[in-house]
Amino acid sequence: MKKGRERAVMTAAALAALVLAALSGAPAGAGPASAPATHPVAAPPPPKPATPPAPASAAASGAPSAPAELLKDIIPYEVMWAGKLMNVMIRGDLVPKIQLQDVVPIPHLFAVGVLDQLTGEVIVVDGAATLTRIRDKKMVIDHTMAGGSPFLIYVSAPAWKERSIPKEVTDEKALEEFVGKAAKEMGVDVEAPFVFRVRGKVAKARIHVVDLETRAKAYEAKDPDAHSKALVRFEVAGASVEMVGIWAQHGESVLTPHGTRSHVHLVTSDGTSAGHVDGLTLDGGTVLLLPAKTGAGPAVKN
C-alpha cells in the first residue's frame, strides 16, 4: 500500500525507560551522579532575584500527553493506523495496538476505529471524540478518549476543500465512487489512503455498534457468523450528520471492509447517535470535504 503508515507498538519496558529518563533529567541508561566533593568551596555569589517556577508538566497538570515518537511521526494529512481490520473481524485479535489518550494531543485529529476488546466504536472530528458502547441493547455515548484500541485509523488534517455532492449520489456505493473521482479531480493522490468528510442531511443511515457480550456468546457457541451477530444496528432518519471516512484504493481488509474502498463512521449533529456506517440514503445538499494539501479551490478551516 503506497504511503500511509502502520504505527509500531512501543513495548512497555521501552516506554517506562523513557518516562524514568524524562523524570530524572538524564538520558535513558545513565548511571548515578558522582558523590559531591569534600574540599572547601568558595562562598556563593549574592542571591539573584527569584525566577518564576517552570510550568507544570502535562502529566502534573492533568493535560493529555503522548509518546514523543508518536507525535514526531505525525505528518499533516498522512493517514496512520494501528492494527488491521481483518485481524479484528476475522482472527479475533482484540489486543490493544494503541492507547486512545496517546492520540489526543495530535492537532486537528480525525479518527475512526473500535474500542478495547471490541466493546464499541470511535469517531473523532477535529479533536472532538464520540465513543459508542452497548448497554442492554441501547447505545451509550461517551466523549472520553481512554483505554486501548485494537484497530484505529487516525490523521491530522488542518484544512479542507469543499465540493457539493450531486443529487444523483444517493447511497453509500455511489458516494464511494464520487469520493474517488472528486479526489482525483482535486489533485489528491488516490494511490495513498486519504481522509474525507461528508456534511449534511441524510434521509436515512444504517449504522452499527459492536457488542462484545453478544459476540462472545456467539464465539462460545462456535457460530460462524459470530462477528456479524454481535453488531447492534440502528437507523438514523432525517438527521444532520458529520461523517469521517478513510478512502483506500489498496487497503481492503486492512483499512476498509472486504469489497470496499472506504471505511466510514458517522455522528449526528446533536451528538445522540454515532457508529460505523453500513448504508446511506443522502437527502441532497450534502458536501464532501477533502484534504487541502493539494488541488484547486479555497481551503476551509475546521
C-alpha positions in Angstrom: 0.0 0.0 0.0 1.5 3.3 -1.1 2.2 5.8 1.7 0.3 5.8 4.9 2.0 4.1 7.8 1.1 1.4 10.4 2.4 2.5 13.7 4.8 0.1 15.5 3.8 -0.6 19.1 6.3 0.6 21.8 7.0 -2.0 24.4 6.1 -1.2 28.0 9.7 -1.6 29.1 10.9 0.9 26.5 8.2 3.4 27.3 9.0 3.1 31.1 12.7 3.7 30.4 11.8 6.9 28.5 9.5 8.1 31.3 12.1 7.4 34.0 14.7 9.2 32.0 12.5 12.2 31.5 11.7 12.4 35.2 15.3 12.2 36.3 16.6 14.6 33.7 19.2 12.1 32.5 19.3 10.1 29.3 18.0 6.6 29.5 20.6 4.2 30.8 22.7 6.9 32.5 24.5 5.9 35.7 24.2 7.6 39.1 25.6 11.0 39.7 29.1 11.2 41.3 29.4 12.0 45.0 29.9 15.7 45.9 33.5 16.9 46.5 34.7 17.3 50.1 37.2 20.1 49.7 36.3 23.7 50.7 34.1 25.6 48.4 34.2 29.3 47.7 31.5 31.5 49.2 28.4 31.7 46.9 27.7 34.9 45.0 24.9 37.2 46.2 21.5 35.7 45.6 19.8 36.6 42.3 16.2 37.7 42.0 13.9 34.7 42.1 12.7 33.4 38.8 9.1 32.2 38.3 8.7 28.5 38.5 8.6 26.5 35.3 5.2 25.5 34.0 3.9 22.2 35.3 4.4 19.2 33.0 1.4 17.9 31.1 1.3 14.9 33.4 1.3 17.0 36.5 -1.3 19.4 35.2 -3.6 16.7 34.0 -3.3 17.7 30.4 -3.1 14.8 27.8 0.4 13.8 26.7 1.6 11.4 24.1 4.7 9.4 23.5 7.2 11.7 21.8 7.8 9.2 18.9 4.1 9.2 18.0 3.9 13.0 17.7 7.2 13.1 15.9 5.9 10.8 13.3 2.8 12.8 12.5 2.8 14.4 9.0 -0.3 16.5 8.2 -2.8 14.7 6.0 -0.8 11.4 6.1 -3.1 8.5 7.2 -1.7 6.4 10.0 -3.2 3.3 11.6 -2.6 0.8 14.4 -3.8 -2.8 13.9 -5.6 -4.3 10.9 -9.4 -4.6 10.3 -9.2 -8.2 9.2 -7.3 -9.2 12.3 -10.0 -7.9 14.5 -13.0 -9.1 12.5 -11.8 -12.5 11.3 -9.0 -13.5 13.6 -10.4 -12.1 16.8 -7.2 -10.2 17.6 -8.5 -7.8 20.3 -5.2 -6.9 21.9 -4.8 -3.1 22.0 -2.4 -1.7 19.4 -2.6 1.9 20.6 -3.9 3.9 23.6 -6.6 6.3 22.7 -5.3 9.0 25.1 -2.0 8.9 23.1 -3.5 10.4 20.0 -5.5 13.2 21.8 -2.7 15.8 21.6 -2.4 15.4 17.8 -3.6 18.7 16.3 -6.8 18.6 14.2 -7.3 14.9 14.9 -9.7 12.8 12.8 -10.1 9.1 13.6 -12.2 6.1 13.2 -11.9 2.7 14.9 -13.1 0.4 17.6 -12.7 0.3 21.4 -10.7 -2.0 23.6 -11.8 -5.6 23.4 -14.3 -4.7 20.6 -16.7 -3.0 23.1 -17.7 -0.1 20.9 -16.9 2.3 18.1 -14.8 5.5 17.8 -15.2 8.7 15.7 -13.1 11.8 16.2 -14.0 15.0 14.3 -11.3 17.7 14.7 -10.4 16.5 18.1 -13.9 16.0 19.4 -14.4 12.3 20.2 -17.6 10.4 20.3 -17.4 6.8 21.7 -20.4 4.5 21.5 -21.0 1.3 23.5 -23.9 -1.0 24.0 -25.7 -1.4 27.3 -28.9 -3.6 27.4 -29.1 -3.3 23.6 -29.1 0.5 23.8 -26.5 2.9 22.6 -24.5 4.8 25.2 -22.4 7.8 24.3 -19.2 8.9 25.9 -16.6 11.5 25.0 -13.5 10.4 26.9 -10.6 9.0 24.9 -9.3 6.4 27.4 -8.3 2.8 27.1 -6.8 0.9 24.2 -7.9 0.1 20.7 -7.1 -3.0 18.6 -7.7 -1.0 15.4 -7.6 2.8 14.9 -7.1 4.9 11.8 -6.0 8.5 12.6 -4.8 11.6 10.7 -4.0 15.3 11.4 -5.9 17.4 8.9 -5.8 21.2 9.4 -7.7 22.4 6.4 -10.1 21.1 3.8 -11.6 21.9 0.4 -15.3 21.5 -0.3 -17.3 20.1 -3.2 -21.0 19.7 -3.4 -22.3 16.2 -3.7 -24.5 15.8 -6.8 -28.2 14.9 -6.1 -27.8 11.6 -8.1 -25.3 10.4 -5.4 -27.8 8.9 -3.0 -26.2 5.8 -1.4 -23.0 4.5 0.1 -21.8 2.9 -3.2 -22.3 6.0 -5.3 -20.7 8.1 -2.5 -17.6 5.9 -2.6 -17.3 6.3 -6.3 -17.8 10.0 -6.1 -15.2 10.5 -3.4 -12.6 8.7 -5.5 -13.5 10.7 -8.7 -13.6 14.0 -6.9 -10.3 13.3 -5.1 -8.6 12.7 -8.5 -10.0 15.9 -9.9 -8.9 17.9 -6.9 -5.3 16.6 -7.0 -5.4 14.1 -4.1 -3.1 11.1 -4.5 -5.6 8.3 -4.7 -2.9 5.7 -4.6 -2.4 6.5 -0.9 -5.0 6.3 1.7 -6.7 9.7 2.5 -9.3 11.0 4.9 -12.6 12.6 3.8 -15.6 14.1 5.4 -19.3 14.4 4.5 -21.6 17.0 6.0 -25.3 17.4 5.5 -28.6 15.7 6.0 -29.3 12.1 5.5 -32.8 10.7 4.7 -31.7 7.5 6.3 -28.4 6.0 7.6 -27.9 2.4 8.9 -25.1 2.2 11.5 -23.9 -0.4 13.9 -22.1 -0.6 17.2 -20.4 -3.8 18.1 -21.5 -5.6 21.3 -18.7 -7.8 22.8 -21.1 -9.7 25.1 -23.2 -10.9 22.1 -20.0 -11.6 20.1 -18.5 -13.7 23.0 -21.6 -15.8 23.3 -21.7 -16.5 19.5 -18.0 -17.5 19.5 -18.5 -19.7 22.5 -21.3 -21.5 20.5 -18.9 -21.7 17.6 -21.2 -19.7 15.4 -19.5 -18.9 12.0 -21.5 -15.6 11.9 -20.3 -14.6 15.4 -19.0 -11.2 14.4 -22.0 -10.1 12.3 -24.4 -11.2 15.0 -22.5 -9.0 17.5 -23.4 -5.9 15.6 -26.3 -4.0 17.2 -27.9 -2.0 14.4 -29.5 1.4 14.5 -31.2 3.7 12.0 -30.8 7.4 11.8 -33.5 9.2 9.8 -33.8 12.8 8.7 -30.8 14.0 10.7 -27.9 16.3 10.1 -24.7 14.4 10.4 -20.9 14.6 10.1 -19.1 11.6 8.6 -15.4 10.8 8.7 -14.1 8.3 6.2 -10.9 6.7 5.0 -10.7 6.0 1.3 -8.0 3.5 0.3 -7.5 2.2 -3.2 -5.4 -0.7 -1.9 -6.5 -1.0 1.7 -9.2 -3.7 1.5 -9.4 -5.8 4.7 -6.6 -3.7 6.3 -8.2 -0.3 6.5 -11.6 -0.9 4.8 -14.2 -3.8 5.0 -13.9 -6.5 2.4 -15.1 -5.5 -1.0 -15.0 -1.8 -0.4 -12.6 1.1 -0.7 -14.0 3.2 2.2 -14.4 2.9 5.9 -16.9 5.5 7.3 -18.2 6.4 10.7 -21.0 8.9 11.4 -22.1 11.1 14.3 -25.3 13.1 14.3 -25.1 16.9 14.8 -26.9 16.7 18.1 -24.5 14.0 19.3 -27.2 11.5 20.2 -26.1 8.7 17.7 -22.8 7.5 16.3 -21.4 4.4 14.8 -19.9 2.6 11.8 -21.9 3.3 8.6 -23.4 0.2 6.8 -25.8 2.0 4.5 -26.9 5.5 3.4 -29.6 7.4 1.7 -28.5 11.0 1.2 -31.0 13.8 1.2 -29.4 16.3 -1.2 -27.4 19.4 -0.2 -24.6 17.3 1.3 -21.0 18.5 1.0 -17.8 16.5 0.5 -14.6 17.8 2.2 -11.2 16.6 1.0 -7.7 17.4 2.4 -6.5 20.8 1.3 -2.9 19.9 0.8 -3.3 19.7 -2.9 -5.7 20.7 -5.6 -7.6 23.8 -6.6 -10.2 25.7 -4.6 -10.1 27.7 -1.4 -9.3 25.9 1.8 -11.9 25.5 4.5 -10.7 25.6 8.1 -12.0 23.1 10.6 
